Amino acid sequence: MKIRDGRLKKPLSKSFEHLNSSIGFDIRLAKYDIAGSIAYAKALKRVGIITDKEMKSIINGLETIQLEIENGKFVPNPENEDIHMNIEMRLLELVGTVALKLHTGRSRNEQIVLDERLYLIDALKNIKSNLKNLLKSLYLKAKDSRKIIMPSYTHLQQAQLISASHLLLAYYRAIYRDHQRLLDIEKRLNEMPLGSGAVAGSSIGIDREFLLKELGFISLTKNSIDAVSNRDFIIEFEFILTSIFLTLSRISEDFIIYSTQEFGFIILPDELTTTSSLMPQKKNPDSLELIRGKSTKIIGNLFSIITLLKALPYSYNRDLQEDKPGLFESIDWVLVCIDVMREIIDGFSFNDSRIKEVIKGSKDYIFATDIADYLVQRGMPFREAHQIVGKIVSFSESNKKRLSEIKIEEYKKFSPLFDKDIYKVFDPVKSVNNHDVYGGTAINRIDEILNEIEEELKNI
Ligand code: ARG
């Protein structure tokens, strides 16, 4: 049976059939489509469109199809266009003409939105759980790395000393925000669209509250036109996936830089690196590069869905079929890449001795702000202190001396405020602990945040 036969005299052209078919990608919605149809069959019985016996027969048939899908026995037919028609046609084969009653008062326009919402509610749970694992790994690594002191960077130039935990906890914060964003969209995903019909609402008085409860939604969509045209829940979802990927990609970039011979701050786990087919010495950070590379797809998919909606007339248009491939691709990769990043965080180690060497190699310039702070503590206006330290740095450069090697007499020439205790400034731990403010890098402040995170992780 072909639904087009009533209205259209000729079969689909082969090339259009290829374009028209979405079963290649919407097959993954099968489980949700079946759940929606089972609930709908019950609702049809409640309004007297089908008998109890017919309902049971439909539900049995749908459950059989579900099993066939799980056992890989369900063979979709591309001629049946999409997942909805494929299931309906299989149901017809299994239970006979009673299957033809299932679609009463229902449209695929609402069915697809229902399937997508149910699918995303599930996907969201998986992403949240992967994110939580990544957050835990970042937390544990940060807890382990409190005492490792490394340079921080602005403009990729050495800036000030920080505890290595501070950087890991910066990554933590970004990922945590995305986790929170997912919680926030959950309520908007949880709006039940069935009963919207094709556009104007159901004409058979279907009990929407009943469907809501059967399917476990939180609220009902409030406008049938909006219900079948709205895809902003997909935009929001893909935005969050993009945001996650932006962070993963930035961490990747950091780690790629830190693992170079030139930096050598971190050692990547062997199992997440590759070697070159030509150069035997190589240990390449391919896992990180691929995460950075994959992020382009995810960003592209977000742009696709946004562009798809721009200028799309209300309400449903077939263009909307194209909302799925990119969404599915982004979800698949986000799950994989969060996991790979978690393994990287678990498996990498800081090369503390190399970091110390680099700090030494900085000719103590990394303490320049600490020297300015020293003068400020003794009453000098910061701008003046900044200038004086600038002069000291250039003096050190032309005299090829580290800042800690400059004699006290020389220091005093720059400012009488300098005293012998200036040399205490060149202490990495002290420098870090100077930033003793909530959210700063002082070790006690990191501990404060680690304690908060311990609680935070219990509640997500
Ligand atoms: N495969 C379609 C989609 O993904 C389902 C809805 C089809 N509706 C329609 N009126 N042709 O959007």
Boltz pocket constraint, residues with backbone or C-beta under 6 A from the ligand:
constraints:
  - pocket:
      binder: B
      contacts: [[A, 22], [A, 82], [A, 108], [A, 109], [A, 112], [A, 316], [A, 317], [A, 318], [A, 320], [A, 321], [A, 322]]
      max_distance: 6.0
